[in-house]
Amino acid sequence: MQWIILIGDETFNIDSIHRIKHFGENTVSSIENNRFVVDYGEEHIFYDFSESIINDYDFEELQKIPFQNPHFIMMIYKSKDLMKKILSQDNFIRGIYVDDDHGLIMPIEEYIETFSNER
């Protein structure tokens, strides 16, 4: 499994993502209060909200995040193509940041643009 971390302001929470219509979904199931899974048949995407994720960031990384009180949701996936498709949906949240777990923290809009630069 791979993951990215979605970062938003204090209004950003698991319900922000849960309310989105995930195109191509079979089912959306809550696992715990702060975790749910979207089933796409062969693939699944897990979303996990955790207040403790901020402890994994060092000072320099936190400086890249423009939110006073950032909230973090881990998006866990197997298929990078499915992850890209979901983030690129017209109805996916904008104005948040993405930590790609490879040293990049950037606005979601810029992160989506990187998809077109890949082969």
Rosetta silent file (secondary structure, phi, psi, omega in degrees, C-alpha in Angstrom):
SEQUENCE: MQWIILIGDETFNIDSIHRIKHFGENTVSSIENNRFVVDYGEEHIFYDFSESIINDYDFEELQKIPFQNPHFIMMIYKSKDLMKKILSQDNFIRGIYVDDDHGLIMPIEEYIETFSNER
SCORE:     score description
SCORE:     0.000 S_00000001
   1 L     0.000  149.076  176.825    0.000    0.000    0.000 S_00000001
   2 E  -121.319  168.024  177.206    1.037    3.582   -0.654 S_00000001
   3 E  -154.047  158.440  166.885   -0.255    6.800    0.790 S_00000001
   4 E  -128.419  163.449  177.952   -0.402   10.540    0.525 S_00000001
   5 E  -117.684  125.784  176.899   -1.497   12.926    3.223 S_00000001
   6 E   -91.760  132.240 -173.967   -4.214   15.487    2.551 S_00000001
   7 E  -125.846  127.492  178.775   -3.764   18.641    4.632 S_00000001
   8 E  -136.943 -175.858  179.062   -6.400   21.287    5.292 S_00000001
   9 L   -79.981 -170.204 -174.832   -7.357   23.928    7.791 S_00000001
  10 L   -66.362  -13.876  177.237   -9.278   23.330   11.031 S_00000001
  11 L   -86.694  -10.923 -177.990  -12.546   22.820    9.098 S_00000001
  12 L   -80.593  121.032  179.735  -11.037   19.902    7.145 S_00000001
  13 L  -148.311 -178.645 -175.478  -12.081   16.554    8.614 S_00000001
  14 H   -60.382  -32.800  178.300  -13.049   13.022    7.636 S_00000001
  15 H   -66.425  -29.268  177.341  -16.611   14.150    6.830 S_00000001
  16 H   -57.376  -40.909  179.988  -15.197   16.589    4.250 S_00000001
  17 H   -83.436  -38.189 -176.876  -13.983   13.603    2.236 S_00000001
  18 H   -61.282  -34.211 -177.439  -16.823   11.234    3.168 S_00000001
  19 L   -72.172  -17.829 -177.634  -19.432   13.624    1.674 S_00000001
  20 L   -68.768  138.952  171.215  -17.784   13.570   -1.765 S_00000001
  21 L   -78.757  111.908 -179.665  -19.426   11.433   -4.441 S_00000001
  22 L   -86.973  106.524 -175.919  -16.586    9.102   -5.388 S_00000001
  23 L   -61.455  131.017  178.876  -17.122    8.371   -9.080 S_00000001
  24 L    88.144    1.656 -178.852  -17.035    4.662   -9.871 S_00000001
  25 L   -67.593  150.790  168.277  -17.500    3.565   -6.258 S_00000001
  26 L   -93.901  -52.832  178.567  -19.329    0.397   -5.316 S_00000001
  27 E  -146.217  158.859  172.194  -19.751    1.227   -1.630 S_00000001
  28 E  -124.558  122.983 -175.019  -18.501    3.638    1.019 S_00000001
  29 E  -129.430  130.789  174.053  -18.210    2.116    4.493 S_00000001
  30 E   -75.318  138.246  177.714  -17.245    3.640    7.813 S_00000001
  31 E  -103.427  -46.614  176.233  -14.694    1.555    9.691 S_00000001
  32 E  -143.141  179.756 -179.559  -14.299    3.753   12.764 S_00000001
  33 L   -55.398  -39.349 -174.953  -15.249    7.330   13.632 S_00000001
  34 L  -113.392   25.640 -179.304  -12.241    8.756   11.822 S_00000001
  35 E  -148.525  137.900  173.081  -11.727    6.129    9.133 S_00000001
  36 E  -148.514  166.256 -178.411  -13.644    4.897    6.111 S_00000001
  37 E  -127.654  141.177  173.006  -13.086    2.915    2.941 S_00000001
  38 E  -109.532  121.676 -177.521  -14.314    3.450   -0.607 S_00000001
  39 E   -96.378  125.586  177.560  -14.703    0.167   -2.481 S_00000001
  40 L  -113.422   23.101 -178.068  -14.131    0.222   -6.231 S_00000001
  41 L    90.501  -97.846  179.227  -14.449   -3.547   -6.718 S_00000001
  42 L   -71.907  -25.356 -175.446  -10.873   -4.690   -7.354 S_00000001
  43 L  -118.598  158.410  176.189   -9.445   -1.635   -5.571 S_00000001
  44 E  -138.089  148.928  172.234  -10.050    0.164   -2.280 S_00000001
  45 E  -124.247  127.191  176.958   -9.108    3.589   -0.976 S_00000001
  46 E  -104.118  140.662  174.149   -8.868    4.135    2.777 S_00000001
  47 E  -120.901  129.525 -174.120   -9.131    7.568    4.407 S_00000001
  48 E  -135.132  112.571  177.792   -7.809    7.927    7.935 S_00000001
  49 E   -89.926  128.364  179.460   -8.022   11.148    9.983 S_00000001
  50 L  -143.888  127.076  177.754   -5.475   11.378   12.789 S_00000001
  51 H   -72.394  -20.649 -176.417   -4.570   14.323   14.976 S_00000001
  52 H   -81.850   -9.846 -179.802   -1.214   12.724   15.802 S_00000001
  53 H   -58.004  -32.465 -179.428    0.121   12.866   12.212 S_00000001
  54 H   -56.677  -27.185  179.732    1.362   16.396   12.914 S_00000001
  55 H   -68.520  -16.328  179.300    3.965   14.836   15.226 S_00000001
  56 H   -84.074   -4.629 -176.895    5.611   13.209   12.179 S_00000001
  57 L  -100.613  138.156  173.997    6.483   16.620   10.702 S_00000001
  58 L   -90.834  174.588 -174.357    9.627   18.556   11.444 S_00000001
  59 H   -57.019  -45.071 -178.318    9.782   22.341   11.655 S_00000001
  60 H   -62.240  -39.636  179.151   10.848   22.846    8.011 S_00000001
  61 H   -67.373  -41.179  179.712    7.983   20.702    6.726 S_00000001
  62 H   -64.040  -27.814  178.368    5.435   22.531    8.875 S_00000001
  63 H   -67.308  -21.938  178.876    6.658   25.813    7.385 S_00000001
  64 L   -80.604  -12.296 -176.949    5.417   24.594    3.961 S_00000001
  65 L   -98.602  119.688 -173.121    1.865   24.200    5.321 S_00000001
  66 L   -81.874    4.283 -174.646   -0.048   27.514    5.278 S_00000001
  67 L   -96.887  135.641  179.505   -2.656   26.542    7.870 S_00000001
  68 L   -61.623  -44.801 -177.904   -2.486   27.760   11.478 S_00000001
  69 L  -127.712   75.752 -172.849   -4.091   24.590   12.834 S_00000001
  70 L   -68.045  145.258  173.404   -3.626   21.950   10.104 S_00000001
  71 E  -114.894  144.269 -172.359   -5.706   18.778    9.951 S_00000001
  72 E  -123.999  133.676  174.144   -4.352   15.650    8.255 S_00000001
  73 E  -127.614  122.106  177.888   -6.096   12.803    6.440 S_00000001
  74 E   -83.704  129.804  175.935   -4.069    9.883    5.168 S_00000001
  75 E  -107.310  111.082 -174.219   -5.262    8.546    1.814 S_00000001
  76 E  -105.213  128.716 -173.938   -4.110    4.929    1.519 S_00000001
  77 E  -146.374  162.838  174.496   -4.206    3.288   -1.907 S_00000001
  78 L  -106.582  -40.639 -176.592   -2.756    0.490   -3.979 S_00000001
  79 L   -97.866  114.109  177.906   -3.383    1.909   -7.456 S_00000001
  80 H   -63.962  -34.735  178.619   -1.664    5.208   -8.187 S_00000001
  81 H   -62.546  -41.047  178.106   -3.881    5.612  -11.254 S_00000001
  82 H   -66.149  -42.746  178.104   -7.020    5.381   -9.096 S_00000001
  83 H   -57.574  -45.960  179.608   -5.599    7.903   -6.604 S_00000001
  84 H   -61.412  -42.787 -179.563   -4.882   10.327   -9.467 S_00000001
  85 H   -61.191  -43.566 -178.479   -8.391    9.825  -10.873 S_00000001
  86 H   -65.012  -49.948 -179.201   -9.994   10.560   -7.495 S_00000001
  87 H   -62.797  -28.939 -178.493   -7.979   13.706   -6.796 S_00000001
  88 H   -82.000   -9.453  178.448   -8.680   14.946  -10.325 S_00000001
  89 L   -55.528  143.032  178.776  -12.472   14.649   -9.938 S_00000001
  90 L   -59.343  -29.588 -174.813  -14.204   18.013  -10.364 S_00000001
  91 L   -95.742    4.264  178.377  -15.907   17.612   -6.982 S_00000001
  92 L   -75.604  149.791 -174.527  -12.795   16.744   -4.941 S_00000001
  93 L   -59.578  134.610  175.252  -11.822   19.330   -2.333 S_00000001
  94 L  -112.198  166.997  179.879   -9.603   22.171   -3.524 S_00000001
  95 L    82.864    7.423  175.972   -7.614   24.613   -1.419 S_00000001
  96 L  -105.458  173.884  177.597   -5.936   21.819    0.536 S_00000001
  97 E  -113.997  159.327  178.182   -2.329   20.630    0.391 S_00000001
  98 E  -124.587  131.113  170.017   -0.861   17.226   -0.444 S_00000001
  99 E  -103.894  115.303 -174.546    2.166   15.605    1.157 S_00000001
 100 L   -83.738    4.809  179.866    3.303   12.959   -1.332 S_00000001
 101 L    65.020   15.680  175.537    5.427   11.137    1.286 S_00000001
 102 L  -129.758   25.929  175.916    8.491   11.738   -0.910 S_00000001
 103 L    97.342   -5.889 -179.663    9.422   15.191    0.359 S_00000001
 104 L  -102.092  130.181  172.246    6.916   17.282   -1.577 S_00000001
 105 E  -127.730  117.197 -174.381    4.223   19.333    0.137 S_00000001
 106 E  -151.049  162.480  175.476    2.200   21.418   -2.299 S_00000001
 107 E   -58.269  145.157 -178.365   -1.300   22.698   -3.074 S_00000001
 108 H   -56.608  -35.349 -179.697   -3.535   19.953   -4.461 S_00000001
 109 H   -61.112  -41.854  177.705   -3.955   21.939   -7.671 S_00000001
 110 H   -69.912  -38.263  179.160   -0.175   21.815   -8.291 S_00000001
 111 H   -61.419  -43.045  178.426   -0.032   18.162   -7.302 S_00000001
 112 H   -62.722  -37.637  178.121   -2.701   17.312   -9.890 S_00000001
 113 H   -61.668  -30.489  179.577   -0.692   19.210  -12.526 S_00000001
 114 H   -65.185  -23.108  179.415    2.260   16.886  -11.882 S_00000001
 115 H   -61.481  -39.391 -177.580    0.143   13.988  -13.197 S_00000001
 116 H   -72.513  -19.274  178.900    0.238   15.428  -16.709 S_00000001
 117 H   -85.429  -10.591  177.510    4.042   15.692  -16.515 S_00000001
 118 L   -84.224  157.450  177.378    4.393   11.965  -15.846 S_00000001
 119 L   -72.237    0.000    0.000    4.571    9.481  -18.671 S_00000001
